Amino acid sequence: MVSTSLPSVSQSPRRYYHIANGWTDVNISGKIAGKFSWQLENQHRRQDMQGAYKSETTTGNPYNNLNQHVFRPFIHYQVNPTIRISLMPFGWIGSNRFAEGTPFAFFSELRVSPQVILTQNLGRLRVDHRFRYEFRWLGKNQALNDKSFVYGGDFSETNYRERFRYQAKLTLPLNKAQMGDKTLYAQAYNELFLNMGKNISNLHLFDQNRALVGLGYRLNHHYSVEASYMQQTIFRFNNTDKNNVDLNNILQLNFVLSNVESLFKKKASH
């Protein structure tokens, strides 16, 4: 994991830092009533030492340090089979800050996000276009040991930011003509993040990009598991030369639990 310099059109060549990550995600959803449903995402992100800046500090373990803990609840309204509008009324994200290969502080973020997903079905292929806007309040730095499982956060002072995200996602069943029980499927997406709001310079307009490819298996109406590789490109540009870019190589493992309400009804009937 050694930094490399690649040519670029900017005044200084960009410096790319390769960092190994391991992300795990538990995604639970169910129906409320009519066209309304809910979703709860709990994602735990870990990473090797951010020692791409100093190669001798890397461990080769993508689960070595806490990177982020993400808690995102959503309320969805299915307008019709091709349009779904959503709101995350209150999301919480806790992150470690790193310097010279080791975490030195922890901070929390509160987030509100409206979202729209447009779905197309092209034969067996499903295409989802997701548009998400994020209103973000970043709290103050805290000591690393000043947190528990419910991390909380210090919001006596906040740094307010806004961000737009667009994701194009493809899902293709492999062993069946359509998604159903015991279906193996392939998925891929690309997601672009743009910083929005006041006083965003051209240099910091592009926040990051995520490209993912992977496989999933839908066991039945309730349970699915997924394993994917993601490359996350973060355009930091916050060093002296304003040329540093993180290239995170991420193993992502997901567990999906759907239609929770019918799962409990089944158990109650026995």
C-alpha positions, 0 to 999 in steps of 0.5 A: 500500500504505497502512494503513487503519483499519476499525471493529471491536468492540474498544476500538481500531479495527483497522489493516489493512496490505496486503502483496504476497507471492510464494510458490513451492512444489515438492511431490514425493511417492511410494510407499514400500510398501503403504499408506505413502507420502512427501511433501517440500514445499519452499516459498519465500516472498517479500514486498515491504517490510513497508512497509505500516507506512510506505507510502514503503518499498514497492517494488511487487515481491512478490519483493523480500525473503525472508519464509520458507523452508519445508521439510516432509517427511511420511510418510503412511498411507492407512487407506482411500480416505477417511482418511489419517493423516500425520506430519511428523517434522521440519520446518524453517522459516526466517523474516526479521523485519521492522521499519519496512519492512526485514528486521532479523533471521533466525530458524529454527523446528523443527516436528513435526506429526501430521495427518489428512485426511478426503476426500469425493467429491460427484460430480465435486467432491472435498472434503478436510478437513485437521486438523493440529497443530503442535509448534513450537520457535522459535530465537533471532534471528540476523544477516541474513547469518548464513545459507546455502542450508541455513540451520541456526539457533540453538536454544541458546534456544527459544520453544515454541508449539503451533498447530491448523490446519483446512483445508477444500479443494475440487477440481473438474475442469473439462474432464473428468468426473474427474481424469486426464491433461490435466485442468484443475481449479479449487481453493479452500480456507479454513484457520483457525489457532488458537494452542494450549497454555498461557497463550494469551490470548483476544486471541491465540487466532486466529493467522491465516486463509488463503483461496485460489482458483486453477487447476491443470493435471494433465499426467499421472500425474506432473506438475501445475502450479498458480497461485492467489491467496491472502489471508492474514490475520494477527492480530498485535495486537503494536503499542501499541494491540494492533490491527494485522492484516496482509492479505497478497495472495499469488500462489502458484505450485506445481509438483507431482511425484507417483509418483516411484518409477514415473517412475524405473522408466520411465526405467530400462526404456529 
